[in-house]
């Protein structure tokens, strides 16, 4: 979170999703940067163990932060840009719910999501090498790991230690954990697929 986001949404209500220190710091930054806007903090369970007591105290006392606990986003709405989000009571067991569970609609111009940076790829086979934090090694990192099996060529930028299998976005070691970068990785994946396909022809 930096001043760019603060300027882009100056005097517009926004939402921050998450219950950790990063989410709390983002909510406070946005609230302090422009006191004419409301920051809606959306938390799936309750404000608690993932955040410092000091930060929780500041959030609860900030006049322009509205805390919504026990909710999740059910839908987003807008034509050319985000205009609102519909909330529903959160469902910790992960079972799908329908819009009949909607509980509130908030008029917001942006949603900032801070839900953690764990790679969540422990289910992958061990042939796909990961770093010590569990992120997938690709490209040069895959080659330098010593687990790249081919001598005839080096891996493509997004190629894992299993030739032909690509990794993109947050799961990839060394990636910047932001949506814009993940979109860029998606475009780069298309280039890698074309390159790999051309090699097989």
MDTraj code that builds the backbone (N, CA, C; nanometers):
import mdtraj as md
import numpy as np

residues = "UNK UNK UNK UNK UNK UNK UNK UNK UNK UNK UNK UNK UNK UNK UNK UNK UNK UNK UNK UNK UNK UNK UNK UNK UNK UNK UNK UNK UNK UNK UNK UNK UNK UNK UNK UNK UNK UNK UNK UNK UNK UNK UNK UNK UNK UNK UNK UNK UNK UNK UNK UNK UNK UNK UNK UNK UNK UNK UNK UNK UNK UNK UNK UNK UNK UNK UNK UNK UNK UNK UNK UNK UNK UNK UNK UNK UNK UNK UNK UNK UNK UNK UNK UNK UNK UNK UNK UNK UNK UNK UNK UNK UNK UNK UNK UNK UNK UNK UNK UNK UNK UNK UNK UNK UNK UNK UNK UNK UNK UNK UNK UNK UNK UNK UNK UNK UNK UNK UNK UNK UNK UNK UNK UNK UNK UNK UNK UNK UNK UNK UNK UNK UNK UNK UNK UNK UNK UNK UNK UNK UNK UNK UNK UNK UNK UNK UNK UNK UNK UNK UNK UNK UNK UNK UNK UNK UNK UNK UNK UNK UNK UNK UNK UNK UNK UNK UNK UNK UNK UNK UNK UNK UNK UNK UNK UNK UNK UNK UNK UNK UNK UNK UNK UNK UNK UNK UNK UNK UNK UNK UNK UNK UNK UNK UNK UNK UNK UNK UNK UNK UNK".split()
xyz = np.array([
    [0.0859, -0.1175, 0.0000],
    [0.0000, 0.0000, 0.0000],
    [0.0896, 0.1226, 0.0000],
    [0.0655, 0.2147, -0.0924],
    [0.1449, 0.3371, -0.0952],
    [0.0580, 0.4563, -0.1312],
    [0.1225, 0.5722, -0.1459],
    [0.0484, 0.6966, -0.1688],
    [-0.0313, 0.6941, -0.2979],
    [0.0099, 0.6116, -0.3955],
    [-0.0637, 0.6046, -0.5221],
    [-0.2088, 0.5637, -0.4973],
    [-0.2272, 0.4576, -0.4183],
    [-0.3630, 0.4140, -0.3871],
    [-0.4400, 0.5219, -0.3112],
    [-0.3694, 0.5926, -0.2229],
    [-0.4334, 0.6990, -0.1487],
    [-0.4855, 0.8097, -0.2397],
    [-0.4059, 0.8458, -0.3406],
    [-0.4447, 0.9511, -0.4345],
    [-0.5535, 0.9025, -0.5294],
    [-0.5404, 0.7796, -0.5811],
    [-0.6366, 0.7263, -0.6780],
    [-0.7786, 0.7242, -0.6231],
    [-0.7910, 0.6986, -0.4937],
    [-0.9240, 0.6866, -0.4341],
    [-0.9496, 0.7972, -0.3327],
    [-0.8920, 0.9137, -0.3577],
    [-0.9115, 1.0280, -0.2705],
    [-1.0602, 1.0605, -0.2563],
    [-1.1070, 1.0686, -0.1324],
    [-1.2461, 1.1021, -0.0995],
    [-1.3470, 1.0010, -0.1517],
    [-1.3031, 0.8768, -0.1799],
    [-1.3946, 0.7699, -0.2207],
    [-1.3894, 0.6595, -0.1156],
    [-1.5039, 0.6033, -0.0814],
    [-1.5066, 0.4934, 0.0138],
    [-1.4423, 0.3692, -0.0463],
    [-1.3682, 0.2963, 0.0345],
    [-1.2974, 0.1763, -0.0107],
    [-1.3166, 0.0652, 0.0926],
    [-1.2795, -0.0568, 0.0543],
    [-1.2852, -0.1706, 0.1461],
    [-1.1480, -0.2360, 0.1551],
    [-1.1152, -0.2848, 0.2724],
    [-0.9926, -0.3612, 0.2947],
    [-1.0357, -0.4967, 0.3490],
    [-0.9894, -0.6048, 0.2858],
    [-1.0238, -0.7401, 0.3276],
    [-0.9040, -0.8019, 0.3984],
    [-0.9247, -0.8532, 0.5187],
    [-0.8179, -0.9204, 0.5910],
    [-0.8190, -0.8858, 0.7383],
    [-0.7522, -0.9690, 0.8186],
    [-0.7524, -0.9496, 0.9636],
    [-0.6122, -0.9431, 1.0228],
    [-0.5096, -0.9448, 0.9380],
    [-0.3723, -0.9410, 0.9870],
    [-0.3174, -0.7998, 0.9953],
    [-0.1920, -0.7884, 1.0364],
    [-0.1281, -0.6579, 1.0493],
    [-0.1231, -0.5825, 0.9169],
    [-0.0990, -0.6530, 0.8056],
    [-0.0923, -0.5850, 0.6757],
    [-0.2251, -0.5185, 0.6423],
    [-0.3342, -0.5908, 0.6639],
    [-0.4665, -0.5346, 0.6385],
    [-0.4932, -0.4168, 0.7314],
    [-0.4576, -0.4307, 0.8579],
    [-0.4780, -0.3230, 0.9536],
    [-0.3984, -0.1984, 0.9194],
    [-0.2729, -0.2189, 0.8780],
    [-0.1893, -0.1050, 0.8398],
    [-0.2450, -0.0368, 0.7157],
    [-0.2944, -0.1169, 0.6189],
    [-0.3538, -0.0589, 0.4980],
    [-0.4781, 0.0226, 0.5326],
    [-0.5633, -0.0314, 0.6193],
    [-0.6849, 0.0399, 0.6595],
    [-0.6501, 0.1713, 0.7282],
    [-0.5507, 0.1691, 0.8166],
    [-0.5107, 0.2910, 0.8864],
    [-0.4497, 0.3919, 0.7893],
    [-0.3684, 0.3445, 0.6963],
    [-0.3074, 0.4342, 0.5972],
    [-0.4154, 0.5050, 0.5169],
    [-0.5110, 0.4279, 0.4650],
    [-0.6179, 0.4868, 0.3847],
    [-0.7047, 0.5816, 0.4670],
    [-0.7309, 0.5455, 0.5913],
    [-0.8133, 0.6301, 0.6782],
    [-0.7411, 0.7598, 0.7130],
    [-0.6111, 0.7509, 0.7394],
    [-0.5333, 0.8701, 0.7741],
    [-0.5076, 0.9585, 0.6527],
    [-0.4897, 0.8953, 0.5360],
    [-0.4539, 0.9691, 0.4146],
    [-0.5670, 1.0609, 0.3706],
    [-0.6893, 1.0166, 0.3873],
    [-0.8035, 1.1002, 0.3485],
    [-0.9157, 1.0792, 0.4494],
    [-0.9355, 1.1758, 0.5358],
    [-1.0366, 1.1629, 0.6408],
    [-1.1781, 1.1854, 0.5888],
    [-1.1906, 1.2241, 0.4602],
    [-1.3235, 1.2430, 0.4004],
    [-1.3819, 1.1146, 0.3447],
    [-1.3096, 1.0053, 0.3563],
    [-1.3609, 0.8782, 0.3045],
    [-1.3830, 0.7815, 0.4195],
    [-1.4656, 0.6796, 0.3917],
    [-1.4865, 0.5722, 0.4891],
    [-1.4117, 0.4495, 0.4387],
    [-1.3407, 0.3859, 0.5288],
    [-1.2707, 0.2604, 0.4984],
    [-1.3493, 0.1486, 0.5660],
    [-1.4015, 0.0578, 0.4860],
    [-1.4747, -0.0573, 0.5387],
    [-1.3757, -0.1720, 0.5533],
    [-1.3549, -0.2195, 0.6739],
    [-1.2651, -0.3320, 0.6964],
    [-1.3493, -0.4583, 0.7085],
    [-1.3274, -0.5507, 0.6131],
    [-1.4082, -0.6732, 0.6049],
    [-1.3265, -0.7907, 0.6565],
    [-1.3786, -0.8562, 0.7594],
    [-1.3050, -0.9645, 0.8253],
    [-1.3931, -1.0883, 0.8299],
    [-1.3402, -1.2007, 0.7830],
    [-1.4194, -1.3232, 0.7743],
    [-1.4608, -1.3753, 0.9109],
    [-1.3726, -1.3636, 1.0081],
    [-1.4073, -1.4093, 1.1432],
    [-1.4157, -1.2873, 1.2342],
    [-1.3100, -1.2665, 1.3140],
    [-1.3104, -1.1533, 1.4058],
    [-1.1717, -1.0924, 1.4111],
    [-1.1674, -0.9645, 1.4384],
    [-1.0403, -0.8966, 1.4589],
    [-0.9751, -0.9631, 1.5785],
    [-0.8521, -1.0113, 1.5620],
    [-0.7962, -1.0848, 1.6741],
    [-0.6508, -1.1226, 1.6614],
    [-0.6220, -1.2557, 1.6676],
    [-0.4855, -1.3012, 1.6906],
    [-0.3832, -1.2622, 1.5840],
    [-0.4270, -1.2322, 1.4629],
    [-0.3308, -1.1986, 1.3574],
    [-0.2869, -1.0536, 1.3587],
    [-0.3355, -0.9741, 1.4535],
    [-0.3067, -0.8316, 1.4539],
    [-0.2634, -0.7856, 1.5927],
    [-0.1722, -0.6897, 1.5957],
    [-0.1240, -0.6389, 1.7246],
    [-0.2357, -0.5661, 1.7990],
    [-0.2284, -0.5696, 1.9323],
    [-0.3280, -0.5007, 2.0150],
    [-0.3286, -0.3504, 1.9866],
    [-0.2093, -0.2950, 1.9657],
    [-0.1976, -0.1520, 1.9373],
    [-0.2750, -0.1153, 1.8104],
    [-0.2561, -0.1950, 1.7040],
    [-0.3228, -0.1673, 1.5766],
    [-0.4740, -0.1877, 1.5887],
    [-0.5163, -0.2921, 1.6605],
    [-0.6600, -0.3140, 1.6809],
    [-0.7227, -0.1950, 1.7531],
    [-0.6527, -0.1410, 1.8513],
    [-0.7034, -0.0261, 1.9241],
    [-0.7192, 0.0957, 1.8346],
    [-0.6209, 0.1170, 1.7480],
    [-0.6276, 0.2313, 1.6546],
    [-0.7433, 0.2154, 1.5569],
    [-0.7625, 0.0934, 1.5064],
    [-0.8714, 0.0682, 1.4101],
    [-1.0070, 0.0910, 1.4760],
    [-1.0239, 0.0364, 1.5946],
    [-1.1535, 0.0489, 1.6636],
    [-1.1855, 0.1948, 1.6995],
    [-1.0826, 0.2765, 1.7184],
    [-1.1075, 0.4154, 1.7568],
    [-1.1078, 0.5124, 1.6385],
    [-1.0701, 0.4647, 1.5188],
    [-1.0667, 0.5539, 1.4018],
    [-1.2095, 0.5903, 1.3601],
    [-1.2409, 0.7183, 1.3512],
    [-1.3785, 0.7581, 1.3207],
    [-1.4249, 0.7231, 1.1800],
    [-1.3308, 0.7057, 1.0864],
    [-1.3717, 0.6772, 0.9486],
    [-1.3387, 0.5337, 0.9053],
    [-1.3183, 0.4432, 1.0017],
    [-1.3061, 0.3006, 0.9698],
    [-1.4304, 0.2308, 1.0237],
    [-1.4983, 0.1604, 0.9353],
    [-1.6162, 0.0833, 0.9735],
    [-1.5781, -0.0641, 0.9709],
    [-1.5845, -0.1293, 1.0842],
    [-1.5416, -0.2678, 1.0993],
    [-1.6597, -0.3620, 1.0767],
    [-1.6446, -0.4546, 0.9816],
    [-1.7487, -0.5541, 0.9512],
    [-1.6886, -0.6917, 0.9811],
    [-1.7244, -0.7492, 1.0937],
    [-1.6693, -0.8785, 1.1335],
    [-1.7671, -0.9905, 1.0994],
    [-1.7120, -1.1090, 1.0673],
    [-1.7945, -1.2251, 1.0364],
    [-1.8639, -1.2161, 0.9018],
    [-1.7987, -1.1462, 0.8051],
    [-1.8576, -1.1319, 0.6717],
    [-1.7555, -1.1695, 0.5639],
    [-1.8078, -1.1926, 0.4437],
    [-1.7242, -1.2139, 0.3257],
    [-1.7945, -1.1480, 0.2078],
    [-1.7184, -1.1237, 0.1021],
    [-1.7770, -1.0617, -0.0171],
    [-1.8495, -1.1696, -0.0969],
    [-1.9768, -1.1452, -0.1230],
    [-2.0574, -1.2390, -0.2016],
    [-2.0577, -1.2013, -0.3486],
    [-2.0507, -1.0708, -0.3786],
    [-2.0553, -1.0255, -0.5181],
    [-1.9978, -0.8850, -0.5275],
    [-1.9455, -0.8538, -0.6453],
    [-1.8993, -0.7176, -0.6750],
    [-1.9847, -0.6642, -0.7891],
    [-2.0071, -0.5314, -0.7904],
    [-2.0960, -0.4716, -0.8885],
    [-2.0323, -0.3471, -0.9492],
    [-2.0674, -0.3196, -1.0746],
    [-2.0214, -0.1983, -1.1409],
    [-2.0230, -0.2170, -1.2905],
    [-2.0197, -0.1069, -1.3615],
    [-2.0163, -0.1118, -1.5083],
    [-1.8716, -0.0995, -1.5561],
    [-1.8203, 0.0218, -1.5642],
    [-1.6835, 0.0432, -1.6118],
    [-1.5808, 0.0374, -1.4981],
    [-1.6276, 0.0401, -1.3767],
    [-1.5396, 0.0331, -1.2603],
    [-1.6197, -0.0243, -1.1431],
    [-1.5508, -0.0578, -1.0379],
    [-1.6177, -0.1096, -0.9187],
    [-1.7049, -0.0009, -0.8567],
    [-1.8291, -0.0366, -0.8258],
    [-1.9211, 0.0590, -0.7645],
    [-1.9702, 0.0137, -0.6281],
    [-1.9812, -0.1180, -0.6082],
    [-2.0285, -0.1666, -0.4786],
    [-1.9939, -0.3138, -0.4608],
    [-2.0016, -0.3595, -0.3362],
    [-1.9842, -0.5012, -0.3046],
    [-2.1013, -0.5438, -0.2175],
    [-2.1433, -0.6679, -0.2358],
    [-2.2467, -0.7255, -0.1505],
    [-2.1793, -0.8201, -0.0526],
    [-2.2118, -0.8044, 0.0746],
    [-2.1555, -0.8892, 0.1800],
    [-2.2560, -0.9961, 0.2200],
    [-2.2048, -1.1023, 0.2766],
    [-2.2901, -1.2039, 0.3393],
    [-2.2177, -1.2529, 0.4633],
    [-2.2891, -1.3195, 0.5497],
    [-2.2288, -1.3774, 0.6696],
    [-2.1271, -1.4815, 0.6240],
    [-2.0074, -1.4774, 0.6818],
    [-1.9012, -1.5688, 0.6366],
    [-1.9334, -1.7129, 0.6728],
    [-1.8736, -1.8008, 0.5952],
    [-1.8992, -1.9428, 0.6112],
    [-1.7654, -2.0140, 0.6281],
    [-1.7168, -2.0300, 0.7502],
    [-1.5833, -2.0858, 0.7736],
    [-1.5615, -2.2252, 0.7161],
    [-1.6681, -2.3057, 0.6992],
    [-1.6491, -2.4419, 0.6475],
    [-1.6300, -2.4447, 0.4963],
    [-1.6441, -2.3299, 0.4292],
    [-1.6169, -2.3203, 0.2859],
    [-1.7283, -2.3672, 0.1952],
    [-1.8400, -2.4146, 0.2499],
    [-1.9508, -2.4600, 0.1650],
    [-2.0093, -2.3411, 0.0899],
    [-2.0519, -2.3642, -0.0336],
    [-2.1061, -2.2558, -0.1163],
    [-2.2408, -2.2103, -0.0628],
    [-2.2637, -2.0801, -0.0757],
    [-2.3917, -2.0240, -0.0359],
    [-2.4480, -1.9439, -0.1520],
    [-2.5774, -1.9223, -0.1512],
    [-2.6362, -1.8437, -0.2593],
    [-2.6585, -1.7002, -0.2129],
    [-2.7012, -1.6154, -0.3070],
    [-2.7175, -1.4744, -0.2765],
    [-2.8287, -1.4472, -0.1759],
    [-2.9078, -1.5487, -0.1442],
    [-3.0100, -1.5312, -0.0427],
    [-2.9499, -1.5009, 0.0937],
    [-2.8196, -1.5312, 0.1085],
    [-2.7523, -1.5044, 0.2346],
    [-2.6931, -1.3638, 0.2401],
    [-2.7143, -1.2832, 0.1355],
    [-2.6601, -1.1478, 0.1337],
    [-2.7137, -1.0685, 0.2510],
    [-2.6249, -0.9901, 0.3149],
    [-2.6676, -0.9167, 0.4337],
    [-2.6519, -0.7663, 0.4213],
    [-2.5701, -0.7194, 0.3287],
    [-2.5462, -0.5757, 0.3203],
    [-2.4761, -0.5430, 0.1892],
    [-2.5033, -0.4260, 0.1332],
    [-2.4318, -0.3775, 0.0149],
    [-2.3607, -0.2488, 0.0529],
    [-2.2320, -0.2418, 0.0183],
    [-2.1509, -0.1241, 0.0478],
    [-2.1130, -0.0547, -0.0819],
    [-2.1253, 0.0768, -0.0864],
    [-2.0819, 0.1550, -0.2010],
    [-1.9328, 0.1847, -0.1841],
    [-1.8497, 0.1157, -0.2624],
    [-1.7045, 0.1348, -0.2546],
    [-1.6462, 0.1434, -0.3955],
    [-1.5342, 0.2143, -0.4063],
    [-1.4676, 0.2309, -0.5359],
    [-1.3495, 0.1370, -0.5539],
    [-1.3063, 0.0720, -0.4461],
    [-1.1928, -0.0204, -0.4545],
    [-1.2004, -0.1199, -0.3402],
    [-1.1441, -0.2385, -0.3648],
    [-1.1299, -0.3410, -0.2611],
    [-0.9828, -0.3822, -0.2586],
    [-0.9188, -0.3663, -0.1439],
    [-0.7799, -0.4065, -0.1260],
    [-0.7800, -0.5357, -0.0441],
    [-0.7162, -0.6401, -0.0968],
    [-0.7229, -0.7730, -0.0356],
    [-0.5886, -0.8090, 0.0279],
    [-0.5920, -0.8374, 0.1576],
    [-0.4735, -0.8786, 0.2335],
    [-0.5075, -1.0073, 0.3076],
    [-0.5013, -1.1199, 0.2371],
    [-0.5436, -1.2458, 0.2982],
    [-0.4291, -1.3447, 0.3156],
    [-0.3065, -1.2950, 0.3157],
    [-0.1925, -1.3817, 0.3422],
    [-0.1156, -1.4163, 0.2171],
    [0.0049, -1.4651, 0.2382],
    [0.0930, -1.4949, 0.1261],
    [0.1467, -1.6374, 0.1296],
    [0.0749, -1.7282, 0.1941],
    [0.1187, -1.8674, 0.1927],
    [0.0950, -1.9246, 0.0539],
    [0.1927, -2.0003, -0.0003],
    [0.1786, -2.0491, -0.1377],
    [0.0675, -2.1523, -0.1571],
    [0.0351, -2.2289, -0.0575],
    [-0.0739, -2.3255, -0.0686],
    [-0.0544, -2.4279, -0.1792],
    [0.0686, -2.4745, -0.1970],
    [0.0924, -2.5709, -0.3056],
    [0.1583, -2.6987, -0.2550],
    [0.1348, -2.7324, -0.1298],
    [0.1943, -2.8543, -0.0741],
    [0.1409, -2.9801, -0.1421],
    [0.0282, -2.9692, -0.2116],
    [-0.0330, -3.0824, -0.2812],
    [0.0421, -3.1193, -0.4098],
    [0.1302, -3.0324, -0.4568],
    [0.2025, -3.0607, -0.5821],
    [0.3006, -3.1769, -0.5633],
    [0.3289, -3.2512, -0.6695],
    [0.4257, -3.3611, -0.6577],
    [0.5655, -3.3082, -0.6254],
    [0.6459, -3.3900, -0.5608],
    [0.7800, -3.3470, -0.5200],
    [0.8715, -3.3210, -0.6389],
    [0.8364, -3.3678, -0.7574],
    [0.9174, -3.3418, -0.8771],
    [0.9200, -3.1928, -0.9107],
    [0.8193, -3.1183, -0.8650],
    [0.8162, -2.9737, -0.8857],
    [0.8853, -2.9101, -0.7657],
    [1.0072, -2.8592, -0.7893],
    [1.0894, -2.8063, -0.6802],
    [1.0337, -2.6758, -0.6259],
    [1.0480, -2.6589, -0.4944],
    [1.0060, -2.5371, -0.4262],
    [1.1200, -2.4834, -0.3412],
    [1.1119, -2.3565, -0.3053],
    [1.2132, -2.2999, -0.2168],
    [1.1783, -2.3315, -0.0713],
    [1.2561, -2.2792, 0.0208],
    [1.2360, -2.3124, 0.1631],
    [1.1028, -2.2613, 0.2178],
    [1.0435, -2.1618, 0.1507],
    [0.9133, -2.1095, 0.1939],
    [0.7966, -2.1800, 0.1263],
    [0.8275, -2.2715, 0.0339],
    [0.7224, -2.3478, -0.0329],
    [0.6794, -2.2945, -0.1676],
    [0.7427, -2.1875, -0.2159],
    [0.7070, -2.1313, -0.3465],
    [0.7766, -2.2093, -0.4588],
    [0.7093, -2.2207, -0.5724],
    [0.7571, -2.3014, -0.6843],
    [0.8719, -2.2317, -0.7569],
    [0.9795, -2.3073, -0.7817],
    [1.0947, -2.2553, -0.8558],
    [1.0658, -2.2620, -1.0055],
    [1.0948, -2.1529, -1.0761],
    [1.0725, -2.1475, -1.2210],
    [1.1934, -2.0853, -1.2896],
    [1.2025, -2.1081, -1.4211],
    [1.3055, -2.0438, -1.5022],
    [1.4461, -2.0667, -1.4513],
    [1.5201, -1.9572, -1.4339],
    [1.6596, -1.9648, -1.3874],
    [1.6693, -2.0326, -1.2514],
    [1.5741, -2.0040, -1.1620],
    [1.5761, -2.0673, -1.0292],
    [1.5602, -2.2182, -1.0403],
    [1.4755, -2.2634, -1.1331],
    [1.4575, -2.4076, -1.1547],
    [1.5874, -2.4695, -1.2060],
    [1.6529, -2.3980, -1.2960],
    [1.7795, -2.4470, -1.3513],
    [1.8873, -2.4539, -1.2431],
    [1.8995, -2.3474, -1.1642],
    [2.0027, -2.3411, -1.0600],
    [1.9776, -2.4365, -0.9440],
    [1.8548, -2.4864, -0.9328],
    [1.8236, -2.5796, -0.8237],
    [1.8946, -2.7141, -0.8406],
    [1.9421, -2.7412, -0.9628],
    [2.0058, -2.8696, -0.9906],
    [1.9067, -2.9807, -1.0192],
    [1.7777, -2.9456, -1.0253],
    [1.6737, -3.0464, -1.0475],
    [1.6123, -3.0369, -1.1870],
    [1.6648, -2.9481, -1.2719],
    [1.6169, -2.9395, -1.4096],
    [1.6712, -3.0603, -1.4855],
    [1.5840, -3.1461, -1.5418],
    [1.6281, -3.2746, -1.5968],
    [1.6833, -3.2719, -1.7402],
    [1.6642, -3.1644, -1.8140],
    [1.7051, -3.1621, -1.9551],
    [1.8400, -3.0952, -1.9746],
    [1.9213, -3.1531, -2.0631],
    [2.0489, -3.0907, -2.0971],
    [2.0408, -3.0164, -2.2296],
    [1.9415, -3.0510, -2.3098],
    [1.9309, -2.9935, -2.4443],
    [1.8843, -2.8482, -2.4430],
    [1.8144, -2.8073, -2.3375],
    [1.7650, -2.6689, -2.3308],
    [1.7438, -2.6258, -2.1867],
    [1.7374, -2.4937, -2.1693],
    [1.7067, -2.4364, -2.0389],
    [1.5550, -2.4195, -2.0260],
    [1.5051, -2.4081, -1.9037],
    [1.3603, -2.3892, -1.8868],
    [1.3161, -2.2503, -1.9336],
    [1.1920, -2.2413, -1.9793],
    [1.1321, -2.1113, -2.0096],
    [1.1188, -2.0339, -1.8790],
    [1.0902, -1.9076, -1.8880],
    [1.0833, -1.8199, -1.7704],
    [0.9904, -1.8720, -1.6613],
    [0.8765, -1.9277, -1.6986],
    [0.7785, -1.9748, -1.6001],
    [0.7759, -2.1269, -1.5859],
    [0.8700, -2.1942, -1.6478],
    [0.8708, -2.3404, -1.6453],
    [0.9282, -2.3927, -1.5140],
    [0.8642, -2.4914, -1.4575],
    [0.9076, -2.5512, -1.3314],
    [1.0152, -2.6557, -1.3594],
    [1.0513, -2.7329, -1.2569],
    [1.1513, -2.8382, -1.2748],
    [1.0939, -2.9606, -1.3456],
    [0.9668, -2.9568, -1.3804],
    [0.9062, -3.0597, -1.4653],
    [0.8819, -2.9946, -1.6021],
    [0.9580, -3.0329, -1.7040],
    [0.9446, -2.9698, -1.8351],
    [0.7994, -2.9680, -1.8836],
    [0.7581, -2.8492, -1.9311],
    [0.6232, -2.8340, -1.9834],
    [0.5197, -2.7892, -1.8813],
    [0.5542, -2.7924, -1.7536],
    [0.4613, -2.7458, -1.6501],
    [0.5059, -2.6064, -1.6053],
    [0.4134, -2.5110, -1.6154],
    [0.4430, -2.3722, -1.5834],
    [0.3792, -2.3327, -1.4497],
    [0.4371, -2.2322, -1.3870],
    [0.3790, -2.1733, -1.2657],
    [0.3784, -2.0223, -1.2820],
    [0.2682, -1.9588, -1.2424],
    [0.2559, -1.8138, -1.2582],
    [0.1893, -1.7531, -1.1358],
    [0.2126, -1.6259, -1.1158],
    [0.1466, -1.5533, -1.0075],
    [0.2094, -1.5772, -0.8722],
    [0.1276, -1.5684, -0.7671],
    [0.1770, -1.5724, -0.6303],
    [0.2475, -1.7020, -0.5931],
    [0.2133, -1.8104, -0.6585],
    [0.2717, -1.9407, -0.6248],
    [0.4193, -1.9502, -0.6640],
    [0.4619, -1.8607, -0.7531],
    [0.5969, -1.8673, -0.8093],
    [0.6973, -1.7955, -0.7196],
    [0.8096, -1.8603, -0.6905],
    [0.9164, -1.7990, -0.6117],
    [0.9682, -1.6756, -0.6849],
    [0.9900, -1.5696, -0.6100],
    [1.0462, -1.4484, -0.6688],
    [0.9452, -1.3551, -0.7323],
    [0.8191, -1.3945, -0.7392],
    [0.7193, -1.3063, -0.7990],
    [0.6793, -1.1977, -0.6997],
    [0.6358, -1.0840, -0.7527],
    [0.5820, -0.9783, -0.6683],
    [0.4367, -1.0134, -0.6409],
    [0.3992, -1.0226, -0.5165],
    [0.2672, -1.0729, -0.4793],
    [0.1595, -0.9654, -0.4943],
    [0.1329, -0.9285, -0.6192],
    [0.0289, -0.8306, -0.6494],
    [-0.0468, -0.8772, -0.7725],
    [-0.1735, -0.8391, -0.7808],
    [-0.2595, -0.8846, -0.8898],
    [-0.2029, -0.8459, -1.0255],
    [-0.1544, -0.7228, -1.0395],
    [-0.1007, -0.6763, -1.1678],
    [0.0133, -0.7634, -1.2172],
    [0.0997, -0.8065, -1.1258],
    [0.2111, -0.8921, -1.1645],
    [0.1625, -1.0316, -1.2031],
    [0.0609, -1.0806, -1.1350],
    [0.0044, -1.2115, -1.1695],
    [-0.0565, -1.2079, -1.3096],
    [-0.1221, -1.0962, -1.3442],
    [-0.1770, -1.0805, -1.4789],
    [-0.0644, -1.0825, -1.5814],
    [0.0447, -1.0139, -1.5495],
    [0.1615, -1.0146, -1.6385],
    [0.2177, -1.1541, -1.6566],
    [0.2238, -1.2303, -1.5463],
    [0.2691, -1.3697, -1.5554],
    [0.1778, -1.4512, -1.6465],
    [0.0476, -1.4245, -1.6396],
    [-0.0467, -1.4955, -1.7269],
    [-0.0168, -1.4705, -1.8731],
    [0.0159, -1.3461, -1.9063],
    [0.0527, -1.3130, -2.0448],
    [0.1832, -1.3805, -2.0828],
    [0.2787, -1.3805, -1.9901],
    [0.4071, -1.4450, -2.0164],
    [0.3901, -1.5957, -2.0342],
    [0.2937, -1.6539, -1.9637],
    [0.2674, -1.7976, -1.9783],
    [0.2272, -1.8319, -2.1211],
    [0.1497, -1.7439, -2.1842],
    [0.1105, -1.7663, -2.3249],
    [0.2341, -1.7706, -2.4136],
    [0.3276, -1.6778, -2.3901],
    [0.4527, -1.6759, -2.4672],
    [0.5301, -1.8049, -2.4464],
    [0.5373, -1.8516, -2.3216],
    [0.6080, -1.9770, -2.2925],
    [0.5426, -2.0956, -2.3628],
    [0.4105, -2.0994, -2.3626],
    [0.3390, -2.2091, -2.4296],
    [0.3698, -2.2090, -2.5786],
    [0.3686, -2.0911, -2.6421],
    [0.4023, -2.0827, -2.7854],
    [0.5447, -2.1333, -2.8107],
    [0.6361, -2.0942, -2.7246],
    [0.7757, -2.1369, -2.7395],
    [0.7880, -2.2884, -2.7251],
    [0.7242, -2.3450, -2.6239],
    [0.7307, -2.4894, -2.6014],
    [0.6633, -2.5664, -2.7130],
    [0.5517, -2.5142, -2.7629],
    [0.4806, -2.5793, -2.8736],
    [0.5664, -2.5785, -2.9992],
    [0.6323, -2.4664, -3.0255],
    [0.7191, -2.4556, -3.1448],
    [0.8336, -2.5554, -3.1389],
    [0.8846, -2.5843, -3.0192],
    [0.9939, -2.6804, -3.0046],
    [0.9501, -2.8219, -3.0409],
    [0.8223, -2.8510, -3.0223],
    [0.7729, -2.9870, -3.0462],
    [0.7324, -3.0095, -3.1899],
    [0.7199, -2.9021, -3.2682],
    [0.6745, -2.9169, -3.4060],
    [0.7883, -2.9619, -3.4973],
])
top = md.Topology()
chain = top.add_chain()
for i, resn in enumerate(residues, 1):
    res = top.add_residue(resn, chain, resSeq=i)
    for name in ("N", "CA", "C"):
        top.add_atom(name, md.element.get_by_symbol(name[0]), res)
traj = md.Trajectory(xyz[None], top)
